Amino acid sequence: METIPLTKLNLHSSGIIKEINCNNTVKRRLLDLGLIPTTIITPIFKSISGDPIAYEVRNNVFAIRKEDAEKILVFKK
């Protein structure tokens, strides 16, 4: 499977989280929200400016800033 930054996933295309390379504060927040390796994540809505992007994870929706999403690597399904 191809590894890409989360920001490169097309809307409504799922990926599997491989690793999170954000600073420790952001990484802890994302892990607490359930964004852990092997979790399926799907971009479902992009704001007009493209930042932030809403992602569906485990039947929940989270908005993640583009600068943080670029540091999350996913396996493209």
Phi and psi restraints in degrees (range 20) as a CNS / XPLOR table:
assign (resid 1 and name C) (resid 2 and name N)
       (resid 2 and name CA) (resid 2 and name C) 1.0 -82.8 20.0 2
assign (resid 2 and name N) (resid 2 and name CA)
       (resid 2 and name C) (resid 3 and name N) 1.0 135.8 20.0 2
assign (resid 2 and name C) (resid 3 and name N)
       (resid 3 and name CA) (resid 3 and name C) 1.0 -99.5 20.0 2
assign (resid 3 and name N) (resid 3 and name CA)
       (resid 3 and name C) (resid 4 and name N) 1.0 127.0 20.0 2
assign (resid 3 and name C) (resid 4 and name N)
       (resid 4 and name CA) (resid 4 and name C) 1.0 -138.1 20.0 2
assign (resid 4 and name N) (resid 4 and name CA)
       (resid 4 and name C) (resid 5 and name N) 1.0 161.2 20.0 2
assign (resid 4 and name C) (resid 5 and name N)
       (resid 5 and name CA) (resid 5 and name C) 1.0 -67.7 20.0 2
assign (resid 5 and name N) (resid 5 and name CA)
       (resid 5 and name C) (resid 6 and name N) 1.0 150.4 20.0 2
assign (resid 5 and name C) (resid 6 and name N)
       (resid 6 and name CA) (resid 6 and name C) 1.0 -55.9 20.0 2
assign (resid 6 and name N) (resid 6 and name CA)
       (resid 6 and name C) (resid 7 and name N) 1.0 -32.9 20.0 2
assign (resid 6 and name C) (resid 7 and name N)
       (resid 7 and name CA) (resid 7 and name C) 1.0 -66.4 20.0 2
assign (resid 7 and name N) (resid 7 and name CA)
       (resid 7 and name C) (resid 8 and name N) 1.0 -17.3 20.0 2
assign (resid 7 and name C) (resid 8 and name N)
       (resid 8 and name CA) (resid 8 and name C) 1.0 -87.5 20.0 2
assign (resid 8 and name N) (resid 8 and name CA)
       (resid 8 and name C) (resid 9 and name N) 1.0 -7.3 20.0 2
assign (resid 8 and name C) (resid 9 and name N)
       (resid 9 and name CA) (resid 9 and name C) 1.0 -71.5 20.0 2
assign (resid 9 and name N) (resid 9 and name CA)
       (resid 9 and name C) (resid 10 and name N) 1.0 134.3 20.0 2
assign (resid 9 and name C) (resid 10 and name N)
       (resid 10 and name CA) (resid 10 and name C) 1.0 -71.9 20.0 2
assign (resid 10 and name N) (resid 10 and name CA)
       (resid 10 and name C) (resid 11 and name N) 1.0 154.2 20.0 2
assign (resid 10 and name C) (resid 11 and name N)
       (resid 11 and name CA) (resid 11 and name C) 1.0 -55.4 20.0 2
assign (resid 11 and name N) (resid 11 and name CA)
       (resid 11 and name C) (resid 12 and name N) 1.0 137.4 20.0 2
assign (resid 11 and name C) (resid 12 and name N)
       (resid 12 and name CA) (resid 12 and name C) 1.0 66.4 20.0 2
assign (resid 12 and name N) (resid 12 and name CA)
       (resid 12 and name C) (resid 13 and name N) 1.0 15.5 20.0 2
assign (resid 12 and name C) (resid 13 and name N)
       (resid 13 and name CA) (resid 13 and name C) 1.0 -106.5 20.0 2
assign (resid 13 and name N) (resid 13 and name CA)
       (resid 13 and name C) (resid 14 and name N) 1.0 126.5 20.0 2
assign (resid 13 and name C) (resid 14 and name N)
       (resid 14 and name CA) (resid 14 and name C) 1.0 -86.2 20.0 2
assign (resid 14 and name N) (resid 14 and name CA)
       (resid 14 and name C) (resid 15 and name N) 1.0 154.1 20.0 2
assign (resid 14 and name C) (resid 15 and name N)
       (resid 15 and name CA) (resid 15 and name C) 1.0 -139.9 20.0 2
assign (resid 15 and name N) (resid 15 and name CA)
       (resid 15 and name C) (resid 16 and name N) 1.0 166.9 20.0 2
assign (resid 15 and name C) (resid 16 and name N)
       (resid 16 and name CA) (resid 16 and name C) 1.0 -115.4 20.0 2
assign (resid 16 and name N) (resid 16 and name CA)
       (resid 16 and name C) (resid 17 and name N) 1.0 125.3 20.0 2
assign (resid 16 and name C) (resid 17 and name N)
       (resid 17 and name CA) (resid 17 and name C) 1.0 -63.3 20.0 2
assign (resid 17 and name N) (resid 17 and name CA)
       (resid 17 and name C) (resid 18 and name N) 1.0 127.5 20.0 2
assign (resid 17 and name C) (resid 18 and name N)
       (resid 18 and name CA) (resid 18 and name C) 1.0 -98.0 20.0 2
assign (resid 18 and name N) (resid 18 and name CA)
       (resid 18 and name C) (resid 19 and name N) 1.0 -52.2 20.0 2
assign (resid 18 and name C) (resid 19 and name N)
       (resid 19 and name CA) (resid 19 and name C) 1.0 -157.9 20.0 2
assign (resid 19 and name N) (resid 19 and name CA)
       (resid 19 and name C) (resid 20 and name N) 1.0 158.5 20.0 2
assign (resid 19 and name C) (resid 20 and name N)
       (resid 20 and name CA) (resid 20 and name C) 1.0 -118.6 20.0 2
assign (resid 20 and name N) (resid 20 and name CA)
       (resid 20 and name C) (resid 21 and name N) 1.0 120.8 20.0 2
assign (resid 20 and name C) (resid 21 and name N)
       (resid 21 and name CA) (resid 21 and name C) 1.0 -111.5 20.0 2
assign (resid 21 and name N) (resid 21 and name CA)
       (resid 21 and name C) (resid 22 and name N) 1.0 28.8 20.0 2
assign (resid 21 and name C) (resid 22 and name N)
       (resid 22 and name CA) (resid 22 and name C) 1.0 -80.4 20.0 2
assign (resid 22 and name N) (resid 22 and name CA)
       (resid 22 and name C) (resid 23 and name N) 1.0 170.5 20.0 2
assign (resid 22 and name C) (resid 23 and name N)
       (resid 23 and name CA) (resid 23 and name C) 1.0 -64.1 20.0 2
assign (resid 23 and name N) (resid 23 and name CA)
       (resid 23 and name C) (resid 24 and name N) 1.0 162.9 20.0 2
assign (resid 23 and name C) (resid 24 and name N)
       (resid 24 and name CA) (resid 24 and name C) 1.0 -59.4 20.0 2
assign (resid 24 and name N) (resid 24 and name CA)
       (resid 24 and name C) (resid 25 and name N) 1.0 -36.7 20.0 2
assign (resid 24 and name C) (resid 25 and name N)
       (resid 25 and name CA) (resid 25 and name C) 1.0 -65.3 20.0 2
assign (resid 25 and name N) (resid 25 and name CA)
       (resid 25 and name C) (resid 26 and name N) 1.0 -48.3 20.0 2
assign (resid 25 and name C) (resid 26 and name N)
       (resid 26 and name CA) (resid 26 and name C) 1.0 -67.6 20.0 2
assign (resid 26 and name N) (resid 26 and name CA)
       (resid 26 and name C) (resid 27 and name N) 1.0 -42.0 20.0 2
assign (resid 26 and name C) (resid 27 and name N)
       (resid 27 and name CA) (resid 27 and name C) 1.0 -59.4 20.0 2
assign (resid 27 and name N) (resid 27 and name CA)
       (resid 27 and name C) (resid 28 and name N) 1.0 -44.2 20.0 2
assign (resid 27 and name C) (resid 28 and name N)
       (resid 28 and name CA) (resid 28 and name C) 1.0 -62.3 20.0 2
assign (resid 28 and name N) (resid 28 and name CA)
       (resid 28 and name C) (resid 29 and name N) 1.0 -42.3 20.0 2
assign (resid 28 and name C) (resid 29 and name N)
       (resid 29 and name CA) (resid 29 and name C) 1.0 -61.8 20.0 2
assign (resid 29 and name N) (resid 29 and name CA)
       (resid 29 and name C) (resid 30 and name N) 1.0 -44.9 20.0 2
assign (resid 29 and name C) (resid 30 and name N)
       (resid 30 and name CA) (resid 30 and name C) 1.0 -65.6 20.0 2
assign (resid 30 and name N) (resid 30 and name CA)
       (resid 30 and name C) (resid 31 and name N) 1.0 -41.8 20.0 2
assign (resid 30 and name C) (resid 31 and name N)
       (resid 31 and name CA) (resid 31 and name C) 1.0 -63.2 20.0 2
assign (resid 31 and name N) (resid 31 and name CA)
       (resid 31 and name C) (resid 32 and name N) 1.0 -40.7 20.0 2
assign (resid 31 and name C) (resid 32 and name N)
       (resid 32 and name CA) (resid 32 and name C) 1.0 -63.4 20.0 2
assign (resid 32 and name N) (resid 32 and name CA)
       (resid 32 and name C) (resid 33 and name N) 1.0 -29.1 20.0 2
assign (resid 32 and name C) (resid 33 and name N)
       (resid 33 and name CA) (resid 33 and name C) 1.0 -80.2 20.0 2
assign (resid 33 and name N) (resid 33 and name CA)
       (resid 33 and name C) (resid 34 and name N) 1.0 -6.7 20.0 2
assign (resid 33 and name C) (resid 34 and name N)
       (resid 34 and name CA) (resid 34 and name C) 1.0 101.9 20.0 2
assign (resid 34 and name N) (resid 34 and name CA)
       (resid 34 and name C) (resid 35 and name N) 1.0 8.2 20.0 2
assign (resid 34 and name C) (resid 35 and name N)
       (resid 35 and name CA) (resid 35 and name C) 1.0 -85.9 20.0 2
assign (resid 35 and name N) (resid 35 and name CA)
       (resid 35 and name C) (resid 36 and name N) 1.0 84.0 20.0 2
assign (resid 35 and name C) (resid 36 and name N)
       (resid 36 and name CA) (resid 36 and name C) 1.0 -117.8 20.0 2
assign (resid 36 and name N) (resid 36 and name CA)
       (resid 36 and name C) (resid 37 and name N) 1.0 157.9 20.0 2
assign (resid 36 and name C) (resid 37 and name N)
       (resid 37 and name CA) (resid 37 and name C) 1.0 -52.1 20.0 2
assign (resid 37 and name N) (resid 37 and name CA)
       (resid 37 and name C) (resid 38 and name N) 1.0 144.3 20.0 2
assign (resid 37 and name C) (resid 38 and name N)
       (resid 38 and name CA) (resid 38 and name C) 1.0 80.3 20.0 2
assign (resid 38 and name N) (resid 38 and name CA)
       (resid 38 and name C) (resid 39 and name N) 1.0 0.8 20.0 2
assign (resid 38 and name C) (resid 39 and name N)
       (resid 39 and name CA) (resid 39 and name C) 1.0 -83.5 20.0 2
assign (resid 39 and name N) (resid 39 and name CA)
       (resid 39 and name C) (resid 40 and name N) 1.0 139.2 20.0 2
assign (resid 39 and name C) (resid 40 and name N)
       (resid 40 and name CA) (resid 40 and name C) 1.0 -80.6 20.0 2
assign (resid 40 and name N) (resid 40 and name CA)
       (resid 40 and name C) (resid 41 and name N) 1.0 134.3 20.0 2
assign (resid 40 and name C) (resid 41 and name N)
       (resid 41 and name CA) (resid 41 and name C) 1.0 -133.2 20.0 2
assign (resid 41 and name N) (resid 41 and name CA)
       (resid 41 and name C) (resid 42 and name N) 1.0 140.4 20.0 2
assign (resid 41 and name C) (resid 42 and name N)
       (resid 42 and name CA) (resid 42 and name C) 1.0 -135.6 20.0 2
assign (resid 42 and name N) (resid 42 and name CA)
       (resid 42 and name C) (resid 43 and name N) 1.0 121.6 20.0 2
assign (resid 42 and name C) (resid 43 and name N)
       (resid 43 and name CA) (resid 43 and name C) 1.0 -71.6 20.0 2
assign (resid 43 and name N) (resid 43 and name CA)
       (resid 43 and name C) (resid 44 and name N) 1.0 127.9 20.0 2
assign (resid 43 and name C) (resid 44 and name N)
       (resid 44 and name CA) (resid 44 and name C) 1.0 -118.7 20.0 2
assign (resid 44 and name N) (resid 44 and name CA)
       (resid 44 and name C) (resid 45 and name N) 1.0 -18.2 20.0 2
assign (resid 44 and name C) (resid 45 and name N)
       (resid 45 and name CA) (resid 45 and name C) 1.0 -155.7 20.0 2
assign (resid 45 and name N) (resid 45 and name CA)
       (resid 45 and name C) (resid 46 and name N) 1.0 136.4 20.0 2
assign (resid 45 and name C) (resid 46 and name N)
       (resid 46 and name CA) (resid 46 and name C) 1.0 -118.9 20.0 2
assign (resid 46 and name N) (resid 46 and name CA)
       (resid 46 and name C) (resid 47 and name N) 1.0 131.1 20.0 2
assign (resid 46 and name C) (resid 47 and name N)
       (resid 47 and name CA) (resid 47 and name C) 1.0 -66.2 20.0 2
assign (resid 47 and name N) (resid 47 and name CA)
       (resid 47 and name C) (resid 48 and name N) 1.0 166.9 20.0 2
assign (resid 47 and name C) (resid 48 and name N)
       (resid 48 and name CA) (resid 48 and name C) 1.0 -56.4 20.0 2
assign (resid 48 and name N) (resid 48 and name CA)
       (resid 48 and name C) (resid 49 and name N) 1.0 -40.3 20.0 2
assign (resid 48 and name C) (resid 49 and name N)
       (resid 49 and name CA) (resid 49 and name C) 1.0 -81.0 20.0 2
assign (resid 49 and name N) (resid 49 and name CA)
       (resid 49 and name C) (resid 50 and name N) 1.0 -9.8 20.0 2
assign (resid 49 and name C) (resid 50 and name N)
       (resid 50 and name CA) (resid 50 and name C) 1.0 87.7 20.0 2
assign (resid 50 and name N) (resid 50 and name CA)
       (resid 50 and name C) (resid 51 and name N) 1.0 3.9 20.0 2
assign (resid 50 and name C) (resid 51 and name N)
       (resid 51 and name CA) (resid 51 and name C) 1.0 -148.9 20.0 2
assign (resid 51 and name N) (resid 51 and name CA)
       (resid 51 and name C) (resid 52 and name N) 1.0 117.0 20.0 2
assign (resid 51 and name C) (resid 52 and name N)
       (resid 52 and name CA) (resid 52 and name C) 1.0 -87.5 20.0 2
assign (resid 52 and name N) (resid 52 and name CA)
       (resid 52 and name C) (resid 53 and name N) 1.0 179.3 20.0 2
assign (resid 52 and name C) (resid 53 and name N)
       (resid 53 and name CA) (resid 53 and name C) 1.0 -120.0 20.0 2
assign (resid 53 and name N) (resid 53 and name CA)
       (resid 53 and name C) (resid 54 and name N) 1.0 137.8 20.0 2
assign (resid 53 and name C) (resid 54 and name N)
       (resid 54 and name CA) (resid 54 and name C) 1.0 -90.5 20.0 2
assign (resid 54 and name N) (resid 54 and name CA)
       (resid 54 and name C) (resid 55 and name N) 1.0 132.9 20.0 2
assign (resid 54 and name C) (resid 55 and name N)
       (resid 55 and name CA) (resid 55 and name C) 1.0 -123.2 20.0 2
assign (resid 55 and name N) (resid 55 and name CA)
       (resid 55 and name C) (resid 56 and name N) 1.0 143.0 20.0 2
assign (resid 55 and name C) (resid 56 and name N)
       (resid 56 and name CA) (resid 56 and name C) 1.0 -98.2 20.0 2
assign (resid 56 and name N) (resid 56 and name CA)
       (resid 56 and name C) (resid 57 and name N) 1.0 127.6 20.0 2
assign (resid 56 and name C) (resid 57 and name N)
       (resid 57 and name CA) (resid 57 and name C) 1.0 -138.1 20.0 2
assign (resid 57 and name N) (resid 57 and name CA)
       (resid 57 and name C) (resid 58 and name N) 1.0 119.1 20.0 2
assign (resid 57 and name C) (resid 58 and name N)
       (resid 58 and name CA) (resid 58 and name C) 1.0 51.5 20.0 2
assign (resid 58 and name N) (resid 58 and name CA)
       (resid 58 and name C) (resid 59 and name N) 1.0 48.8 20.0 2
assign (resid 58 and name C) (resid 59 and name N)
       (resid 59 and name CA) (resid 59 and name C) 1.0 63.4 20.0 2
assign (resid 59 and name N) (resid 59 and name CA)
       (resid 59 and name C) (resid 60 and name N) 1.0 20.9 20.0 2
assign (resid 59 and name C) (resid 60 and name N)
       (resid 60 and name CA) (resid 60 and name C) 1.0 -122.1 20.0 2
assign (resid 60 and name N) (resid 60 and name CA)
       (resid 60 and name C) (resid 61 and name N) 1.0 155.1 20.0 2
assign (resid 60 and name C) (resid 61 and name N)
       (resid 61 and name CA) (resid 61 and name C) 1.0 -117.3 20.0 2
assign (resid 61 and name N) (resid 61 and name CA)
       (resid 61 and name C) (resid 62 and name N) 1.0 129.7 20.0 2
assign (resid 61 and name C) (resid 62 and name N)
       (resid 62 and name CA) (resid 62 and name C) 1.0 -129.1 20.0 2
assign (resid 62 and name N) (resid 62 and name CA)
       (resid 62 and name C) (resid 63 and name N) 1.0 142.4 20.0 2
assign (resid 62 and name C) (resid 63 and name N)
       (resid 63 and name CA) (resid 63 and name C) 1.0 -97.5 20.0 2
assign (resid 63 and name N) (resid 63 and name CA)
       (resid 63 and name C) (resid 64 and name N) 1.0 128.8 20.0 2
assign (resid 63 and name C) (resid 64 and name N)
       (resid 64 and name CA) (resid 64 and name C) 1.0 -123.4 20.0 2
assign (resid 64 and name N) (resid 64 and name CA)
       (resid 64 and name C) (resid 65 and name N) 1.0 131.6 20.0 2
assign (resid 64 and name C) (resid 65 and name N)
       (resid 65 and name CA) (resid 65 and name C) 1.0 -63.0 20.0 2
assign (resid 65 and name N) (resid 65 and name CA)
       (resid 65 and name C) (resid 66 and name N) 1.0 147.6 20.0 2
assign (resid 65 and name C) (resid 66 and name N)
       (resid 66 and name CA) (resid 66 and name C) 1.0 -58.8 20.0 2
assign (resid 66 and name N) (resid 66 and name CA)
       (resid 66 and name C) (resid 67 and name N) 1.0 -41.2 20.0 2
assign (resid 66 and name C) (resid 67 and name N)
       (resid 67 and name CA) (resid 67 and name C) 1.0 -62.4 20.0 2
assign (resid 67 and name N) (resid 67 and name CA)
       (resid 67 and name C) (resid 68 and name N) 1.0 -30.5 20.0 2
assign (resid 67 and name C) (resid 68 and name N)
       (resid 68 and name CA) (resid 68 and name C) 1.0 -82.5 20.0 2
assign (resid 68 and name N) (resid 68 and name CA)
       (resid 68 and name C) (resid 69 and name N) 1.0 -40.0 20.0 2
assign (resid 68 and name C) (resid 69 and name N)
       (resid 69 and name CA) (resid 69 and name C) 1.0 -63.3 20.0 2
assign (resid 69 and name N) (resid 69 and name CA)
       (resid 69 and name C) (resid 70 and name N) 1.0 -30.0 20.0 2
assign (resid 69 and name C) (resid 70 and name N)
       (resid 70 and name CA) (resid 70 and name C) 1.0 -65.7 20.0 2
assign (resid 70 and name N) (resid 70 and name CA)
       (resid 70 and name C) (resid 71 and name N) 1.0 -21.1 20.0 2
assign (resid 70 and name C) (resid 71 and name N)
       (resid 71 and name CA) (resid 71 and name C) 1.0 -95.2 20.0 2
assign (resid 71 and name N) (resid 71 and name CA)
       (resid 71 and name C) (resid 72 and name N) 1.0 2.2 20.0 2
assign (resid 71 and name C) (resid 72 and name N)
       (resid 72 and name CA) (resid 72 and name C) 1.0 -101.8 20.0 2
assign (resid 72 and name N) (resid 72 and name CA)
       (resid 72 and name C) (resid 73 and name N) 1.0 118.6 20.0 2
assign (resid 72 and name C) (resid 73 and name N)
       (resid 73 and name CA) (resid 73 and name C) 1.0 -95.8 20.0 2
assign (resid 73 and name N) (resid 73 and name CA)
       (resid 73 and name C) (resid 74 and name N) 1.0 137.7 20.0 2
assign (resid 73 and name C) (resid 74 and name N)
       (resid 74 and name CA) (resid 74 and name C) 1.0 -131.6 20.0 2
assign (resid 74 and name N) (resid 74 and name CA)
       (resid 74 and name C) (resid 75 and name N) 1.0 153.9 20.0 2
assign (resid 74 and name C) (resid 75 and name N)
       (resid 75 and name CA) (resid 75 and name C) 1.0 -85.5 20.0 2
assign (resid 75 and name N) (resid 75 and name CA)
       (resid 75 and name C) (resid 76 and name N) 1.0 125.1 20.0 2
assign (resid 75 and name C) (resid 76 and name N)
       (resid 76 and name CA) (resid 76 and name C) 1.0 -75.5 20.0 2
assign (resid 76 and name N) (resid 76 and name CA)
       (resid 76 and name C) (resid 77 and name N) 1.0 127.8 20.0 2
